[in-house]
Amino acid sequence: MVTINQKDTMIELRNDCLKIAFPEIHPDAKAHIHFKRTLRIPDDGSTYPLPPGLGNFQLRHIEDYADSLPSHWLEKGGVMMPMYQSEALWLNFDGDYPMAIKIGTGKINAISGESWCKGLRRQKDNPRTWQNPDYAQDQDYLVIPEQPWLDGYCVERGVIRQFVAQPMGQGYTVEEQLRGTTEGGLQIEVFPMKAARWETILKKRAMRPTFEDRPFVCESNCPEMGLAAGGRMKQEIYRDPYRAED
């Protein structure tokens, strides 16, 4: 189950893709999020390269299946997708407009490993309140278009553990291990760049020489389920290149 938190957001589900837009911010403020299926790598302590992508997971509106779903699903809303325990999930982000995106599973932040909280946090902006000063990441979100994908929970700099499915209530999911709760689901919070800053970026781009574009493809190298931490793989979470006021 996937829920997105941000006011003034237009969310559209089309062709198993979440399309997010902020028309009140800027006409260009758009992004696509694909939920990609991939191989589940061994959870044996070794660190593996990114496995290949195997297409999109199917996404469906929860309200379209109101007669056959648990009531607490309907209360949260959002979309849902089927996922086998033999599979793993990675998120593909597509969009030119800069946005900060927070990803959580069961109210656990996938970037920082801390409990879910509203807003964006960077260590350099909040050095005294940063809960994990020695943690591998110094921010609790990712930034697009710099970060095209996320394959799992960040556990150390340059290393993540895959998003994999596990039955809820058996102590396997990340939130059960860290919080002892069974909130479940995948939470996404999106913060678009301010329009004035984006216009400044566009003007600078217009002054640069242009080159011929080349196609580029990014590929990652049923009881109720929640997301757990699977095998380790190499992946970098890129630092936010923008200012907090942008």
PyMOL commands that set and color helices and strands:
alter all, ss='L'
color gray80, all
select helices_A, chain A and resi 62-68+71-76+174-178+195-206
alter helices_A, ss='H'
color red, helices_A
select strands_A, chain A and resi 2-5+10-14+17-21+30-39+47-48+53-56+60-61+79-80+87-94+99-105+108-109+142-144+149-150+152-156+159-167+186-192+225-234
alter strands_A, ss='S'
color yellow, strands_A
deselect
rebuild
show_as cartoon
